[in-house]
Amino acid sequence: MANSPQARKRVRQSIKRRQRNASQRSMMRTRVKQVFGAIDAGDKSGAETAFKEAVPVLDHMARKGLIHKNKAARYKSRFSARIHAM
């Protein structure tokens, strides 16, 4: 266990950050699943709406470093291509 005050504080900070990151990651995955679900259901308008909601979330996650910027770009590109193909 951490002994110095600085180490104790770092433990507290890491716990808070881990919980925040897990929550943010869960939200992102939910948005991604909503887009995939609408695409698989063949609901173009629903997919477009879900896509518009997912894009800012993906951008935010990439900006904060929770996911790589190329992963966010890859998701957006694939969603866009699949929606336009409907």
C-alpha positions, 0 to 999 in steps of 0.5 A: 500500500502507498505510504507517502501522502503523494502516493496516497493522493495518486491512488485516489486520483487513479481510482477517480480517473479509472471510474470516469474512463470506464463510464465514458467508454461505456457511453461510447460503446452504447452509442456505437451499438445503437448505430450498428443496431439501426444499420442491421435493422435497416432503419436508415433514418434511425441510423443517421440519427444515431450516427449524428449522436455518436460522432461527437462522442467518438471525437470527444473520446479521441480528443481525451485519449480514451481511444486513438484518433484513427479508431474514431475516424475508422468508426465514423468512416465505416458507419458513414459508408454503411449508412450511404449503402442502405 
